[in-house]
Amino acid sequence: MSGVLVGFAGMTHLGVNSAAAALARGFRVVGYDPDREVIEALRRGDPPAVEPGLPDVLRRHASRANYTADIADLSRCDLVYIASDVPTDGSGASDLAGIRRLIEGVSGALARGAVVVVLCQVPPGFTRALALPGERLFCQVETLVFGEAVERAMHPERIILGCANPSATLPAALEEFLSAFACPILPMRYESAELAKIAINCCLVSSISVANTLAELCECLGAAWSEIAPALKLDRRIGQHAYLAPGLGIAGGNLERDLATVCKLADAHGTDAGVVRAWIANSRHRRDWALQTLHGAVLSKLEDPVIAVLGLAYKQNTHSTRNSASLALLAHLAPFRVRIFDPVVPATAIPNPRCHAASSELDACEGADALAIMTPWPQFGTLDPVQVARKLRGKLVLDPYAVLNAVACRAAGLEYHTLGFNPDGIRTEK
């Protein structure tokens, strides 16, 4: 066990998963959050975020964790991470006021010589403007993914570290902590590190936009994107881990925030961000895929249709609904009767009196004219298409993420639709 005591300020998704990784690597941790209810829940072993494996990691290492709502407890730490999630508005703009207040409070509680690392995502220029000495101030790029946060926090590919002086030796406590993760450490200027996170997400969005654009063409030409994507991944210039799965637009908040930041910076400095704005437009266009398909096949043809919707979270293995394609669809379905089910997100997340909270996937299908699987929860993949067909009143199944087996669905008599393939073959008109 290491003698370095590591603090994490902000027990939100970022903070609690990062704290879990530090515990798993053998460090003692102080987890601070001003919300006493969050702290009491953590002491009971109930984290404020849904992530596979998170409760187990916190439980196994509970003896080395101290959760507190008293910021003064951070004064014992050698190293403190500013690790609160950064809220964004509907346009993706960050609200940094809370982060600034948190940093100010932490700075007043620090012991002499303690190191501060800004882990939450901030725009270029933020860290350098803080009133802390450069030899004690760093920013680290977080690369967590909802649904995979514990694994990525424990086993990062590399650590990108913003420094006042990238060539200087790191403080001993920070060096010991980062070295425990056994991956390359890339020191660079504050601004480079802050922009590196945005660059990573821009590359991901570009791949998603390519997949979405060409998958839509597949639906018109009789091609199947599921056959094309493996060929691309075998190209060394693209790679096995490329983001090539089509989806219903980007969601979750983080990618949207980075695109908004690039557009804002480009406008301020007179550079071109046309391609970024095209990605944003493509995302908004593809988000309407489910609504357009439902409208053409059901909503425009039946007088009082019932729609079953499985999934409310923006992706599997998370409770987050930030910019969820499911919630966007449900907003358009407000005039209609809807039966909804999500294994984590409660139906109260939908302010629609015509929404019925189903007790299970099959209960949601009962008497519905169409089924839309809007979140690819793994448990949805175990549904038997024959049972689904028996429960539904209609035949339409929208499965954008291909959770179900297409052949089995069609064999059960279902009219199955997924992104990147049109079951009717070649289509010459939209």
KAMOVEN-V505158 format. One record per residue. N is the residue number from 1. RES is the residue in one letter. PHI is phi in degrees with one decimal (none if undefined). BURIAL is b if it has 9 or more other C-alpha atoms within 8 Angstrom, else e. Layout:
# KAMOVEN-V505158
N | RES | PHI | BURIAL
N | RES | PHI | BURIAL
This chain:
# KAMOVEN-V505158
1 | M | none | e
2 | S | -74.8 | e
3 | G | -84.3 | e
4 | V | -73.8 | b
5 | L | -100.5 | b
6 | V | -109.8 | b
7 | G | -104.1 | b
8 | F | -128.0 | b
9 | A | -97.6 | b
10 | G | 110.0 | b
11 | M | -95.7 | b
12 | T | -91.8 | b
13 | H | -53.9 | b
14 | L | -63.4 | b
15 | G | -66.1 | b
16 | V | -71.9 | b
17 | N | -72.4 | b
18 | S | -67.9 | b
19 | A | -63.7 | b
20 | A | -61.6 | b
21 | A | -64.6 | b
22 | A | -63.4 | b
23 | L | -62.3 | b
24 | A | -65.2 | b
25 | R | -87.4 | b
26 | G | 96.7 | e
27 | F | -97.9 | b
28 | R | -82.9 | b
29 | V | -132.4 | b
30 | V | -111.4 | b
31 | G | -104.8 | b
32 | Y | -106.9 | b
33 | D | -151.2 | b
34 | P | -69.9 | e
35 | D | -84.0 | e
36 | R | -65.5 | b
37 | E | -65.6 | e
38 | V | -63.0 | b
39 | I | -65.2 | b
40 | E | -62.8 | e
41 | A | -64.6 | b
42 | L | -63.4 | b
43 | R | -64.4 | e
44 | R | -85.4 | e
45 | G | 87.2 | b
46 | D | -114.7 | e
47 | P | -70.6 | b
48 | P | -83.3 | b
49 | A | -136.5 | b
50 | V | -91.8 | b
51 | E | -147.2 | b
52 | P | -56.9 | b
53 | G | 86.7 | e
54 | L | -63.2 | b
55 | P | -57.9 | b
56 | D | -66.8 | e
57 | V | -63.3 | b
58 | L | -64.4 | b
59 | R | -67.9 | e
60 | R | -65.5 | e
61 | H | -115.0 | b
62 | A | -60.1 | e
63 | S | -66.3 | e
64 | R | -103.4 | b
65 | A | -112.6 | b
66 | N | -125.9 | e
67 | Y | -98.2 | b
68 | T | -146.1 | b
69 | A | -104.0 | b
70 | D | -103.7 | e
71 | I | -63.6 | b
72 | A | -62.8 | e
73 | D | -66.7 | b
74 | L | -73.4 | b
75 | S | -66.0 | b
76 | R | -85.4 | e
77 | C | -83.3 | b
78 | D | -82.8 | b
79 | L | -148.7 | b
80 | V | -126.6 | b
81 | Y | -94.9 | b
82 | I | -83.3 | b
83 | A | -131.2 | b
84 | S | -84.9 | b
85 | D | -62.2 | b
86 | V | -99.6 | b
87 | P | -70.5 | e
88 | T | -128.2 | b
89 | D | -91.4 | e
90 | G | -63.2 | e
91 | S | -94.0 | e
92 | G | 92.6 | b
93 | A | -76.1 | b
94 | S | -81.7 | b
95 | D | -105.0 | b
96 | L | -95.4 | b
97 | A | -60.9 | e
98 | G | -65.4 | e
99 | I | -66.1 | b
100 | R | -62.2 | e
101 | R | -64.1 | e
102 | L | -64.5 | b
103 | I | -63.5 | b
104 | E | -61.9 | e
105 | G | -66.3 | b
106 | V | -64.4 | b
107 | S | -58.3 | e
108 | G | -73.6 | e
109 | A | -99.1 | b
110 | L | -67.7 | b
111 | A | -75.5 | b
112 | R | -60.6 | e
113 | G | 90.2 | e
114 | A | -68.4 | b
115 | V | -99.7 | b
116 | V | -113.4 | b
117 | V | -124.6 | b
118 | V | -81.9 | b
119 | L | -97.2 | b
120 | C | -68.4 | b
121 | Q | -79.3 | b
122 | V | -131.6 | e
123 | P | -75.9 | e
124 | P | -55.6 | b
125 | G | 102.1 | b
126 | F | -65.7 | e
127 | T | -65.5 | b
128 | R | -62.8 | e
129 | A | -80.4 | e
130 | L | -72.8 | e
131 | A | -87.6 | e
132 | L | -134.3 | e
133 | P | -62.6 | e
134 | G | -58.8 | b
135 | E | -71.5 | e
136 | R | -116.7 | b
137 | L | -121.6 | b
138 | F | -139.3 | b
139 | C | -128.4 | b
140 | Q | -122.7 | b
141 | V | -79.2 | b
142 | E | -88.2 | e
143 | T | -129.6 | e
144 | L | -71.6 | b
145 | V | -125.9 | e
146 | F | -55.2 | b
147 | G | 91.1 | b
148 | E | -136.3 | b
149 | A | -65.1 | b
150 | V | -63.9 | b
151 | E | -61.2 | e
152 | R | -72.5 | b
153 | A | -69.4 | b
154 | M | -79.1 | b
155 | H | -131.6 | e
156 | P | -69.6 | b
157 | E | -67.7 | e
158 | R | -163.3 | e
159 | I | -115.7 | b
160 | I | -96.5 | b
161 | L | -123.5 | b
162 | G | -83.6 | b
163 | C | -134.4 | b
164 | A | -67.2 | b
165 | N | -134.3 | b
166 | P | -60.1 | b
167 | S | -88.8 | e
168 | A | -77.7 | e
169 | T | -67.3 | e
170 | L | -73.0 | e
171 | P | -55.2 | b
172 | A | -57.5 | e
173 | A | -63.8 | b
174 | L | -68.3 | b
175 | E | -60.5 | b
176 | E | -64.3 | b
177 | F | -65.8 | b
178 | L | -66.7 | b
179 | S | -64.4 | e
180 | A | -66.1 | e
181 | F | -89.6 | b
182 | A | 50.2 | e
183 | C | -142.3 | b
184 | P | -59.3 | e
185 | I | -109.9 | b
186 | L | -113.8 | e
187 | P | -74.7 | b
188 | M | -159.0 | b
189 | R | -59.2 | b
190 | Y | -50.0 | b
191 | E | -63.3 | b
192 | S | -65.9 | b
193 | A | -64.8 | b
194 | E | -62.6 | b
195 | L | -79.2 | b
196 | A | -61.5 | b
197 | K | -61.9 | b
198 | I | -65.0 | b
199 | A | -62.7 | e
200 | I | -58.7 | e
201 | N | -68.7 | b
202 | C | -64.7 | b
203 | C | -64.1 | e
204 | L | -65.0 | b
205 | V | -64.3 | b
206 | S | -62.3 | b
207 | S | -66.2 | b
208 | I | -61.8 | b
209 | S | -66.5 | b
210 | V | -60.6 | b
211 | A | -61.9 | b
212 | N | -65.4 | b
213 | T | -64.4 | b
214 | L | -78.6 | b
215 | A | -65.4 | b
216 | E | -65.6 | b
217 | L | -63.3 | b
218 | C | -56.2 | b
219 | E | -64.8 | b
220 | C | -98.8 | b
221 | L | -109.1 | b
222 | G | 84.6 | b
223 | A | -88.4 | b
224 | A | -125.2 | b
225 | W | -61.9 | b
226 | S | -63.5 | e
227 | E | -86.6 | e
228 | I | -81.8 | e
229 | A | -56.3 | b
230 | P | -60.3 | e
231 | A | -65.5 | e
232 | L | -66.2 | b
233 | K | -68.6 | b
234 | L | -85.2 | b
235 | D | -84.9 | e
236 | R | -60.3 | e
237 | R | -76.7 | e
238 | I | -113.0 | b
239 | G | 101.2 | b
240 | Q | -64.2 | e
241 | H | -100.4 | e
242 | A | -63.2 | b
243 | Y | -79.0 | e
244 | L | -121.4 | b
245 | A | -85.6 | e
246 | P | -66.1 | b
247 | G | -149.3 | b
248 | L | -93.6 | b
249 | G | 82.3 | b
250 | I | -78.3 | b
251 | A | -153.1 | b
252 | G | 101.7 | b
253 | G | 104.2 | b
254 | N | -70.0 | e
255 | L | -65.3 | b
256 | E | -60.4 | b
257 | R | -60.8 | b
258 | D | -68.8 | b
259 | L | -65.3 | b
260 | A | -63.3 | b
261 | T | -65.0 | b
262 | V | -61.6 | b
263 | C | -62.6 | b
264 | K | -64.4 | e
265 | L | -66.5 | e
266 | A | -63.4 | b
267 | D | -65.1 | b
268 | A | -69.7 | e
269 | H | -109.9 | e
270 | G | 72.7 | e
271 | T | -101.3 | e
272 | D | -93.5 | e
273 | A | -127.5 | b
274 | G | -59.3 | e
275 | V | -66.2 | e
276 | V | -66.7 | b
277 | R | -65.9 | b
278 | A | -67.4 | e
279 | W | -61.1 | b
280 | I | -62.6 | b
281 | A | -64.0 | e
282 | N | -63.0 | b
283 | S | -62.1 | b
284 | R | -65.7 | b
285 | H | -64.7 | b
286 | R | -73.8 | b
287 | R | -61.7 | b
288 | D | -86.7 | b
289 | W | -55.2 | b
290 | A | -65.5 | b
291 | L | -63.0 | b
292 | Q | -63.3 | e
293 | T | -67.7 | e
294 | L | -61.8 | b
295 | H | -63.4 | b
296 | G | -67.8 | b
297 | A | -99.0 | b
298 | V | -133.0 | b
299 | L | -60.8 | b
300 | S | -85.1 | e
301 | K | -114.9 | e
302 | L | -107.4 | e
303 | E | -72.3 | e
304 | D | -139.0 | e
305 | P | -70.8 | b
306 | V | -115.0 | b
307 | I | -115.4 | b
308 | A | -96.1 | b
309 | V | -125.0 | b
310 | L | -103.8 | b
311 | G | 100.7 | b
312 | L | -119.8 | b
313 | A | -63.0 | b
314 | Y | -71.3 | b
315 | K | -156.2 | b
316 | Q | -70.9 | b
317 | N | 61.7 | b
318 | T | -151.1 | b
319 | H | -95.0 | b
320 | S | -72.3 | e
321 | T | -115.8 | b
322 | R | -59.8 | b
323 | N | 55.0 | b
324 | S | -64.5 | b
325 | A | -64.6 | b
326 | S | -65.0 | b
327 | L | -65.8 | b
328 | A | -64.0 | b
329 | L | -63.6 | b
330 | L | -63.7 | b
331 | A | -62.6 | e
332 | H | -75.4 | e
333 | L | -90.8 | b
334 | A | -52.7 | b
335 | P | -75.1 | e
336 | F | -111.9 | b
337 | R | -78.6 | b
338 | V | -133.3 | b
339 | R | -113.7 | b
340 | I | -123.5 | b
341 | F | -150.4 | b
342 | D | -141.5 | b
343 | P | -69.9 | e
344 | V | -124.4 | e
345 | V | -81.4 | b
346 | P | -72.9 | e
347 | A | -63.9 | b
348 | T | -64.0 | e
349 | A | -68.4 | e
350 | I | -107.9 | e
351 | P | -80.0 | e
352 | N | -135.7 | e
353 | P | -65.2 | e
354 | R | -92.3 | b
355 | C | -88.2 | b
356 | H | -102.9 | b
357 | A | -81.4 | b
358 | A | -80.1 | b
359 | S | -87.5 | e
360 | S | -160.8 | e
361 | E | -61.7 | b
362 | L | -70.3 | b
363 | D | -64.3 | b
364 | A | -64.0 | b
365 | C | -76.0 | b
366 | E | -55.7 | b
367 | G | 74.4 | b
368 | A | -83.8 | b
369 | D | -86.7 | b
370 | A | -157.2 | b
371 | L | -120.6 | b
372 | A | -120.7 | b
373 | I | -94.1 | b
374 | M | -95.6 | b
375 | T | -132.6 | b
376 | P | -81.7 | b
377 | W | -60.5 | b
378 | P | -54.8 | e
379 | Q | -66.4 | e
380 | F | -67.1 | b
381 | G | -68.9 | b
382 | T | -88.9 | e
383 | L | -63.0 | b
384 | D | -87.9 | e
385 | P | -56.1 | b
386 | V | -64.3 | e
387 | Q | -66.5 | b
388 | V | -61.0 | b
389 | A | -61.7 | b
390 | R | -68.7 | e
391 | K | -79.0 | b
392 | L | -69.9 | b
393 | R | -84.8 | b
394 | G | -100.4 | e
395 | K | -120.4 | b
396 | L | -76.0 | b
397 | V | -127.6 | b
398 | L | -102.3 | b
399 | D | -131.2 | b
400 | P | -57.2 | b
401 | Y | -97.1 | b
402 | A | 55.1 | b
403 | V | -71.8 | b
404 | L | -90.4 | b
405 | N | -81.8 | e
406 | A | -62.0 | e
407 | V | -63.6 | e
408 | A | -65.6 | e
409 | C | -64.8 | b
410 | R | -70.3 | b
411 | A | -66.2 | e
412 | A | -83.0 | b
413 | G | 87.2 | e
414 | L | -87.1 | b
415 | E | -90.9 | b
416 | Y | -97.8 | b
417 | H | -126.6 | b
418 | T | -140.2 | b
419 | L | -65.9 | b
420 | G | 87.7 | b
421 | F | -156.9 | b
422 | N | -105.5 | b
423 | P | -64.5 | e
424 | D | -86.2 | e
425 | G | 83.5 | b
426 | I | -69.0 | b
427 | R | -122.9 | b
428 | T | -101.2 | e
429 | E | -131.8 | e
430 | K | -87.8 | e
